[in-house]
Amino acid sequence: MQQIVNFLIKYRNFLLFAFLLFLSLVFTVQSHSYHRSKFVNSANFLSGGIFTGIDNISSYFDLKIHNEQLVAENSKLRQLLLNTRDSISQEIDTTSFDSRFQITTAKVINNNYSHKDNFLTLKAGRNYGIKQDLGVITSKGIVGIVDRVSPGYATVMSILNSNSQINAKLKKSNHFGILVWKGGDPNLVDFIDVQSKAPVKQGDTIVTGGKSTIFPEGIGIGTIAEYALDPTENFYSIKVQLFNDMTNVGHVYVIENLDREEIQTLEQETRDEQ
Amino acid sequence: MSNSILRNILRFIVLVLAQITLFNKIDFLGYINPYPYVLFILLFPIGDNRALLLFTSFLLGLSVDMFSNSGGMHAAACVTIAYLRPWILQSIFGIAYEYNAVKVSTAAYGERLLFASIMIFTHHLILFSLESFNFSDIIYILKKTLFSGAFTLLLCMLFITLFSFKRK
């Protein structure tokens, strides 16, 4: 017993070091798997508050660009509104109006793009109806998926994150694939597992696919920058130039698919029966 | 004594705030960020309170982690260099360290530079290894360690010189 106590006293610094290192490695491993970074994330009162303070100052620098983006989007929406083909359905009847998606706007108060796993922080949380696994987009294209939520803030797993896998398709031919990011250039992402039969051409548009219940179908992602067949010649691996400038994201839309639970329950039941 | 405690608490807060508001957002050439918050561990008073240094380094790393959504990468790197610090000091300053006669901010320039670079490059190597979590990216890890480390070293040496002229 005496020896154990002596050992503990003699090596107390090493034991403290080993304990703290172990703790931080546990946090690190957790952060590398999807939805597991429970304890250390920036969706909390303190970091959210500080990021809001910083953003209050730094948002002025990007004001011009964000205004231009808003004007561009407004003119696009106005064009759609004035050119509706069907003049009868212009009046929205709330009883029959098909509102599958609910949209909330949010402000980005923190954004990374230089790491391997990047996150954004939004100034909107549970109190604004934000939940885990909702899609986040801008007027130009997709941004990411909501990860952690606190009452006032939320973190978003950016598409520039090694854990991010998003279902996407070629706009022209509906061939599906998966959108991933392997680090490096924040403007280029990889579009993999596309059938070699698909008609791929440089400059073609990639949009979100309908398979996922997170994003609506047909949200813009980017254009094909370069492509090559993989060694087995069964699949293409494609580099996609994003529509969004991920290094400058100001205001975003958070999209909730109201049918999501219904779809998931149905799919679960189908799987259980088999 | 209380003056020294107060100065260290203040240094902790200022360095963390500067790191998250300013240095995390530099993104020089798209991926180079300096991490001068390690200055806290470099300048921590040299004495017998190793447990305190380990614990505060852990807190320092964890605060930076919380703001950059990086799990415990900074904490792991900080705790490691805090643990290794006495041996690095001893190998560089030799007998002067044994008599507690060393102060990093007033040490000779060459010794100070050597000490800071060993600490900073060790910290960055651990940090970026944990970030990529994949040893096939070894070139990426080394490249990032080298460039970010040089940037951090430059800033740290600058800050030490700037903020220690009074005590000379």
Interface residues (C-beta under 8 A of the other chain):
Chain A: R12 N13 F14 L16 F17 L20 L21 L23 S24 L25 V26 F27 T28 V29 Q30 S31 H32 S37 V40 N41 S42 N44 L46 S47 I50 F51 I54 N110 N112 Y113 S114 H115 K116 D117 F119 T121 T155 G183 D185 P186 T247
Chain B: L17 I20 T21 N24 D27 G30 Y31 I32 N33 R50 A51 L54 F55 F58 G61 L62 D65 M66 F67 S68 N69 S70 G71 G72 M73 A75 A76 V79 T80 A82 Y83 L130 E131 S132 F133 D137 Y140
